[in-house]
Amino acid sequence: MKKIIYALILALVVVSGLVFANCEIKNETTKKLLSADEKKTELKKWEATPDGIKVKKWKMSPKGKKVLIDAAKISKHITAFTDLEAVITCLSLPPGSLLGYGVMARINGEDYILTFEPEESQLKQLNSLKVNDKIILKSQSVSYAPKYSYPIVSVDYVQRGSKVIYKRAPRKGGC
């Protein structure tokens, strides 16, 4: 009797594994990569939407141009993943911000929003930052949004003095 039950359970596990694997394969094949021409077409469609028009107007405004210029100033360091010296100017983000945990910092004379994805163990060290602290940071991305008057730097690494106080954890389950 036990052998029959074990055989049925094993068969159930194998069949459910195959069904689950088949679902994943179907999901992967439905995702289609767009060619360069298709990407351009989709971008043109989006630019014609109210949100696209709003972003275009923002990019042409003095505020938008300043943010884009400031983002370009550090792009060399971002692409090379090299050290950037920063001074903490504010321990909170602008009012109404939806960026999660972050601070304001001055890099090369310009203000930036620094955002983090800290684990609980890193919060204590990040909370120890004070205004006018000098830090060294590394990042692989800088972005911007019409809602904010500053470029947004997603921080991967922070060092204060000779001590590392933050290092982004690798993403789980993917690239």
C-alpha positions, 0 to 999 in steps of 0.5 A, spaced: 500 500 500 505 504 501 509 503 495 502 505 491 501 511 495 509 513 494 508 512 486 502 516 486 505 522 489 511 521 485 507 521 479 503 527 481 510 531 482 513 529 475 506 531 472 505 538 476 513 539 474 512 538 467 505 542 467 509 548 471 515 548 466 510 548 460 507 554 463 514 558 463 516 556 456 509 559 454 510 565 457 517 566 455 515 565 448 510 570 448 515 575 450 517 579 444 523 583 443 522 589 439 527 591 433 530 598 433 525 600 428 519 598 432 522 601 438 522 608 435 515 607 433 513 605 440 517 611 442 513 616 437 506 613 439 508 614 447 511 621 445 504 623 442 500 621 449 499 626 454 505 624 458 509 624 453 508 631 451 508 633 458 515 630 458 517 633 452 515 640 455 519 639 461 525 637 457 525 644 454 523 648 460 529 651 464 528 646 470 528 640 465 534 643 461 538 644 468 536 637 470 539 634 464 545 638 464 547 636 471 545 628 470 550 629 464 556 632 468 556 625 472 555 620 466 562 619 465 563 617 472 556 613 472 558 609 465 565 607 468 563 606 475 568 610 478 568 614 485 564 620 486 565 625 492 559 628 495 557 632 501 550 630 504 546 636 504 539 634 507 537 627 510 530 627 507 528 627 500 524 633 497 516 633 499 512 628 496 517 624 494 516 617 492 523 614 491 524 610 498 530 611 502 534 617 500 538 623 501 540 629 498 547 630 496 552 635 492 557 633 487 561 637 483 557 643 486 550 641 484 545 637 488 542 630 486 538 626 490 541 619 492 536 613 493 538 607 496 535 600 496 538 598 503 537 591 507 535 592 514 542 591 516 544 597 512 539 602 515 543 603 521 549 605 518 545 609 513 542 613 518 548 615 521 549 620 515 549 627 517 549 633 514 556 635 511 558 628 511 563 627 506 562 620 502 565 617 496 559 613 492 559 609 486 553 608 481 551 605 475 545 609 473 542 616 473 535 618 472 530 624 472 523 625 472 519 631 471 516 631 478 523 632 481 528 638 480 534 634 481 537 628 477 536 621 481 542 617 482 541 610 484 547 608 489 550 602 489 556 603 494 558 608 499 564 609 503 565 614 509 572 615 511 575 608 510 569 605 512 564 602 507 557 603 510 553 601 504 553 596 498 547 594 494 545 587 495 545 583 488 538 582 485 535 576 486 532 571 481 535 575 475 540 579 472 
